[in-house]
């Protein structure tokens, strides 16, 4: 799965990742939270996910062909 990390999550990219993107293998039915954990992102540090260009819950099952974008929790003001 192609995963793009944004903002403060970029620090969790493995060495050699380019353009804030990493390709990782994930099991069928994995969620955005599962992918975040696989990348070593602590629980709660990734709060917003987009799969296939659409916002999704961190617990929603992903499709194998999804591209996942992860963002830290957003705060407004």
N, C-alpha and C positions, 0 to 999 in steps of 0.2 A: 504494500500500500504506500502511496505517495503521501507524505505528511509535511505540511508547511507550518513552522512555528513562528509566531509573531510576538513583537514587543519583548518583554522580559523573559519569555520562554525560549528565546534563541540560545540562551546560555546552556540549554539542555541538548543542543544538537551534538551528535557525535563528531569526532574529528573527521575531517574530509568532506563533511556535508557542504554543499554549495548552494547559494541563493536561498538560504534558510529552509532548504528542503532535504528530507531524508526518505529513503525507500526502506521499509521494513516489512517483514513477514508477520502477519497476524492471523490467528485462528479464525475460522468461519464464525460469524456471529459476534465478533469482538465489538466492543463499544469504544467510543472516544476515550472514556476513562481508562479502559484497558490499554489502549495505545499510549496514553499519557504515562501510565505506570511503567510500561515497557521501555519508555524513553527516560525513565528516572525522574519524572516530574512529580513532586510531592502532591498528595491529595489536596485539592482546593486551589492549587496554583494555576490550573487550566480550568477556566470557568465558562468559556464560550467556544462552541464547536460548530463548524460548517462542514457538511459532508456533501460532496457533489454540488457545491455552490449554494446549498440550502442550510439554514440554521437547524441544528438538531440538539436534542438533549444529550448530555454527556453519557447517559446510560443506554441510549438507543443503539440497536444493532446496526452495524455498518455492512454495506455490500462490498464484496472483494474488489470491485472496480471503482469504488469511491476514492476521491482525493479528499483528504482531511486537512482542514485548517484549524489550528488551536490558538486561542487567545487567552491571556489572563482575564480574570473577572473584570468586567467594566464597571466603572462608577461614574455617575453623572453629577451634575451640580448646576 
